[in-house]
Each structure stands twice: as structure tokens, then as C-alpha cells.
Amino acid sequence: MGLTLSQRRAVTKAIATRYKRCDKAGKGLILDELCATTGWHRNHARKALTAALKPRLVKPTRRPRSPKYDDDTVTALGLCWAVLGAPTGKRLAPVMGELVPRLRRFDELDVTDQTAAALMAMSAATIDRRLAADRAKLILKGRSHTKPGSLLKSQIPIRTWAQWDDAVPGFVEIDLVGHEGGNAVGEHCYTLTVTDIATGWTENRSVPNKARKWVIAALEEISSIMPFPVIGVDSDNGSEFINHHLLDWCERRKITFTRSRPGNSNDGAHVEQKNWAIVRTVVGYHRYDTNAELALLNEIWVLQSQMTNFFGAQQKLISKVRDGAKVTKKYDKATTPHRRAERHEAVVAEDKTILADFYANLNPAAIQRQIQALTVKLLTLTTSKAAALRKPDLTRASGHESTKPATRAS
């Protein structure tokens, strides 16, 4: 087994003085010895011996800086991060200026003025470093079950994601997320996600299956609670969307109906991102197929809408430049959908006033506790259901026949 690098350096340093004092013949013998010991080439061994004799400036060990944020500040940061559903630093830092005073007003965050100021001044990079260990624990994965629809494709125009860049509020992307729990056999719940392109406003509703009547009913309910009228709908090519019923629904309401290119999921990038950031991170990948689970899902979405749209900061892509294989993307400062709607000139003053009045009384920590309580209840329900299905037949397992008298079918 060869010597390690540190061992080679130690050997070189030990014989460097003797090498310097020897004549030419002696230096050659020392080089032979060093090459045999270390496996180096003679030229490299000669340079190593010469370098070992040069004095080196020993730099004093720099004292580490004292931490700028104490344990109380980091603990308070973790609370703010958990309240908003574990966002990244770039999405959390811009809203800390509003979040910290609001949590203190509702007595959810008990910190000093100095700690509060430190929290609001913390950079996105520092937030990510402080929360790196906690963020590493949040990893999920799943699958898609969209089947293409063949009807009416000639009647529904194709629109790519790039054509939505200058959209006014009201142009939305829609998609379904399946809750099959890894087993697509039989009926199970789906969640309809509707995302406004201009503001990022997102609403969710769960349905018992992806039959068109449930999808349209959920879309009807969502359109009635959006803070601005829905004027355009863009979907993928699934049969739950590409049908006469949804086309007729859009035509009667004078809503523009478009679809993405087949096989190009990036055309629906806005809603696909929300499928992960909202649906999967909140309710996971379990199988939900009962009425009780469906009711809990919709209770969760009502509360999650408040967290997502009033407290969940989002970034929008400003530009994307390709230079060969390198793609440079630039994003704006993370802002909540509520603030984007508030600043958009196309949203009428009355709607902005309604949003402001509703926002003034929201306690994000209390909302998050309600969401967590409902998700725990949902998890308990679905896991107990799964355990009951896996429970073996104790009578058959024991080898005894049932004493219940047999009945003959009439």
C-alpha cells in the first residue's frame, strides 16, 4: 500500500537538508531513494526537495466571527418558516417585513424588538443556510395519470407558455392531480388546480373522480370565488378537459379556451409547479377515495388558499437568454399573489378593497395550525383505512372454521 500525501511530504522534509549538503553523486542516490519510497518521477522529486527547503510564512489562525444571529433569532426564524409552509429563502425573505409584525400582533411570535429587526433584515442566503438541515428532510415524489383526450382538438387552439407573459389577471391554467396512492385501480379523488398567470393566484378543489361533470362543477365554484373574472382557460390535452361540456361552459361565459401542445408539459409550467408546491407538499401521495377524505381535502383547500394567496411569496420569470448550452434566467422579487393583484391596474378598486379588508384580519399561524390539524386527521383516516385492508382473516389464519351456520342463497 502506497504512502499518503502527508507521509510523502514528511519523508521529503526529513531528507531535504541532507540532500542540499551532498555532492552531485550523493544527490543522485538520495533522489533514487526518494523515488523508490514515494513512487515519484525524478523531476518531481527534485522539485519537492527544493521546495521543502524554502521557508514558508505561517499565517496566524483567524478567529471566527461571532455569530450575528443568536439562538432565539434562529428559533424565531424556524417558526416563521414553518408558518408559511417551508418556503425557500428567496420567497421567505421578502415577506418577513410583513409577517413578523403580524405574528407579533396576534401574539404568535414572542420576540424582542431587536430580534424582530434582525429577522426582517436577514438575507435569503442566510435564511437558507440556517434552515438547510430542516429543508433537507422535506423530500417527496409521485407520478402522473393524465390520459390524452382526442375530441375537439381541432376546435381548441394551442397556446404555449410564452404567449402568457403579458396576460392580465383572469387568464388561468388548470390541471388535475391524482390521489391514487400508487394504485390507480378503481375510483379515487383528484384535485383541480387553477392558477392565474399574471398574479399567481391559485385555488384548489377536490373531486371524487375526474368525470367531466365534477371537473366543471369544481371549476364553476373556483371561478365564483376568484378575486377577478376568469377570462381565459388553458388546459393540457387530458380527456377530462378536452370535451364538449367544458368547451360549451367556456363559450357560454365568453371565456377563451386553449390547450397546451401534446407532450410539452412546460406549456403548463405555472399550474404544474403549483401541483407540487401546494397539493403534494400539503396532502402528499396517499390514496384518498372516500367521501370523508374528500370533505377533508376541500376543507384544507379553503384554508390553504389563504396561506398561498396572502402569505406565499412567488417569483415570476422576467427573462431567459440562451447562449449555446448555457441558459440564464432572471426573476423578479418574490411577492404574494395578493400584492400582485393589488398593484395590477386591471384589477378594479372594489376588488382590491375587498382583498385588503379580508387580509387585515388573517392570522397565518392560526390558519397553519388548522391546516396541520386537518392534514393529521386526513392522514389518520387514510392510514387506518389502509391498515384495515391489510388486516388478515384471523379465523382462516387459525385454521378453524366459522361456527356461524351456512345459509343457502335463494
N, C-alpha and C positions, 0 to 999 in steps of 0.2 A: 504494500500500500504506500503510495507516494506521500511526500511531505505536504503539509498545508502551506498556504502562502505566508502565514505568520512565522512558521517554522523555517521556511527558506530565508526569510528576511533576517531571522535571528542568527542563522548559520553564516550568512553573508557578513553581518555586522561583526561577528566574532573573529573572522579571519581577515577583515579588511585592513587592519593595522599591520598585520604580518605581511600581507600582500604588498603594501606600499614600501616596506623596508627591504624586500627581496630584490635580487638582480633579475635579469630577463629570464634566465633558466628557472629560477625559483618561482617567478610569477607564472610561468607556463605550467609547472607542477601543481601550483595552487588552483589554477584555472581548471586543470584536468580533474582535480579532487572535487572542486565545487560543481562542475558539470555532472560528474558521476553521482553526486549526492542529490542534486536538485533536478537533474534532467534538463537543465537549460542549455541553450546554444552558447558557444564560447563568446560570441559578440555580446549577447545579453548578459552573460555572467561578468564580463569585463566592465560593462556599464553599471551593473548593480554594485560591484565592488567600489568603483569610483564614486558613485552616488552615496554609498554608505559612509564615506569619509567626510562628506560635506556637512557642515553644521546646519542645523535646522532651527528656525525660530519657533520657540514654543509659545503658542498663544494661550493666554490665561483663559480658563473656563468662564464663559459668560454666565452670569447669574440669571436664571429665568425670571421673566417678568411676573410680577404678582398678578393673579387673575383679576380681570376688570369686573367680572360678574360673580357675586358670591353665590352660595348655595341657595339662599332664599330667592334670588332672582331667577336662577335656573329652574327651581321648582315652580315658580310662578309662570315661567315660560312654558313648562310642560303642561300646566293647566290650560293656558290659552290655546296651545296646540291641540290638546285633546278636545276642547270645547268645539273647535272648528272642524273636527274630523281628520286631524293629522295631515294638514297641507304641507307643501314644501316651503322652504324659507322665502322664496321669491313671491309666493302667494300669501304668506303669513305676515311678512314684514310691512307691506303697505297698509294693512288694516289694523295693525297694532295701535295706531293712534286713535282709532275709534273704539276698538274692542276693549282695551284696558280701562278707560274711563267708564264704559258701560258696565263692565263686570264689577267695578268698584261701586258704581251707583246702586246695583242690585245686591250688594254685599256678597258677591260670589268670589271676589278676589280681595283678600285682606293683606295689603302691602303698604309700605311707606311711600311717601311722595318721591323719595329718591329712587326706590326700586321701580316705581311706576315709570319714572322718567327714563331709567335705564332700559326697561322693556320696550318703550316706544322708540328709543334711539338705536336699538340693536339691529345690525345689518342682516341681510338674508343669508350671507355666508356663515356668519356666527351662529345664527339660528340652526342652520343645517349641521354645523359641527357639534353643537351642544346636544342635538336630538338625534345624532347619527345612530346610536345604539337602539333607540326606540323605533326609529323608522325602518331599520333592518329587519325587524320582526314582522312587518306587515307585507306579506307576500301571498298572492292568490293567483289562481289560474282557472281556465274554463274552456268552453267550446261554443260553437255556433251551430244552429239548426235551421238556418234560413233555406227555404226551397224556392227556386225561381218560379215566377208566375208567367204564363205565356199569353194571357189575354190582354188585349188593348195596348200592347206596346207601341203600335203604330200611332195611337191616338194620344199617348202621353209623351211629351218631348223630353229629351235627355238634357240634363243640366249638370255641368261639372262644378266641383267645389270652388274653382277660381272665379266663377261667374257670380258668386255670392258676396264678394269682397265689399261692395258698396251698397249692400242691401239695407233697407230701412227696417225698423222693428216690425215684426209681423210675418217675415219670411222664415219658416221653420223647417227643420229636418226631423223626420220621425223614424223610429226603429223599434223592433221588439226584442226583448231579452228573455230567453227561455229559462225556466226554473225546473229543469228535469233532474237535477242531482246526479248526472252521469247515466241515467237510464231514460231514454227517450220513448220507451214503450208506454202506451196509454196516455190519457189526458193529464196535463199539468198546467200550472199557471204560467203566464207570460206577463212581462211588464212593458207597457208602451212608454217610450221616452220621447219627449217633444222638446227640442232645443231651438230657441230663436238665434239666428245667425248674428245679427247686429249687436245684441246685448248679452247673449249667453244665458238668457232666462230659460230655465229648464223646469218642466213639470213631468211627473210620472204617475201612471195609474196601472194597476194590475188587473188582468182579466183571467177568467177561468181557462180559456184556451185561445187560440189565435183565429177563431172563426170571425168572419168579416163583421158580423153584427156587433160583437163585443169590441172589436177594434174601433169601429165607427162610434159606438157609444162612449168609449173612453176618450176618443178624440173630440167628440162633441162637448164632453164635460170639461176637458182641459181648455178648449178654445173659449169657453164661457168664463173662465177664471183668469185668463191671461190679462196682464195689465194694458194690453193694446190689442187691436183686432188682428186676427190671423188673415193675412192676405196672400200667402203662398205656402204650399206644402211640397216638400221634396222627400221622396222615399227611396228605398232600394227596390230591387225587382222581385221581391217576395210576393207570392200569390195572395197573402193577406192584405196587400196594398194595391196590387195591380188587378183591379176588378171593377165591374160596372158600378157597384154600390158606392165605393169611395169616390170614383170619378163623378158620379151623379151628386154626391154630397158636396163636392167641391164646386161643381157647376152651379148648383142651386144657391150657393153662398158667394158666388163670383170670386172663388179662390183659385189662384194659379196652381196647377198640379203638375209637377215634373218628377222625373226619376233619374237615378244615377246610371252610369254606364255599367253593363253587366261585367262582373269580375273586377271592378275597380272600387274597393272599399274606401279608398281615400276620398271619393266623391262625397261620402257622408261622414267625413272626418269629425265634424263638430259633434254629431249625436253619438258616433261610435265612442268618442272619448268620454262622453257622459255616461254611456253604458257601463264603462269601467269605473270612472271616478265616483259615481253615485250609486248605481244599482249593485254592482258587485262588491264594492267596499262596505256597503251598509248591510246587505242581506246575504252576501256570499253566494255559494254554489249548491246549496241544499235543494232537495226536491220539495216543492210546495204544490199540493194537488187537492187540498180540502177547502171547504168554504170558510172554516175558521182561519186557516192560514191566509186565504185571500183577503179576508176582512182585516187581519193584522197588517198585511202588506200595504193596503190602502191607507190605514191609519198612519203608518210610518211615512208614506209619501207626502201626506199633508204636512207633517211636521218637518220632514226633510226639505220640502220646498222652501220653507222659511230660512233654514240654515244655508241652503245652496244659493238662494237668490238675494238674501240680505246680508250674509256674512261670508260667503265663499268667494274670495277674490279669484279672478280668472285672467289669464293673459291672452291677448289676441296677436296673431301673426301680422306684422307690418309689411315685411318684405322677405323674399327668398331669392338669393342670387347664386347661380351655379357657375363655378369656374373649374371646368374639367370634371373631376370626380369629387371636388370639394363643394359643399352646399353651405352657404352662410345664411342663417335665419336671424331676423331681428323681431323682437316682440315689444309690445308696449308695456307700460307699468301695470301690474296686476290691479284690477278693480272689480268690485262686485257688480252683478247684473243690475241691481237696484240703482247704483250710481251711474252706470252706463245709460239706463233708461232715463234717469233724472236729468242727465246732461244732453240727451238727444233731442234735437229740435223737432223731430217728427212726433214725439210723444206729447199729447195735449196737456195743458196745465192742470186740468181737473184730475187726470190720472196721476200726475206727479204729486199732487196734494194728497190723494188717497194713499199712495205709497208711503209718503213721508209720515202721515198720521199713523199708519199701521206699523212702520218701522220704529217709531218713537217708543213704543211700549213692549218691544220684544226683548226677552232675556235669553241670550243664546245658551247660557249654561243650563237654565231650566229646560229649554227645548231639547238640548242634547241629552239630559237625564231622561226625559220622556222617551226619546228615541231609543236609548240604550235599554230602558225597561221593556219596551215593546219588542226589540230585537231579541232580548233574553227570553221573553215569553214565546216568541216565534221559534227560537232555537229549541227550547224545551219541548214545544209541541211537535216539531218535526223529528227530533231525536227519539222521543218516546214512541212516536208512530213507527219509526224505523225499527226500534227495539222490539216492538210487539210483532212486527212481521218476521223478525229473525228468531223469535221465541219457539223452541221445539215443542212438539206434541209430547207432553210428559207421559200420557197413557201408553203411547206406542213405544216411547223410549224405554219404559219399564218392562215391556214385554207382556203386559196384562191387557186383556180385552175389556172393553167397557161393559159395565153391568146394566146399562140402560137398555130396555127391551127394544128390539128392532121393530120398525113399523114398515108395512108394505105400502108402496105407492098405489094409490087408487087409479 
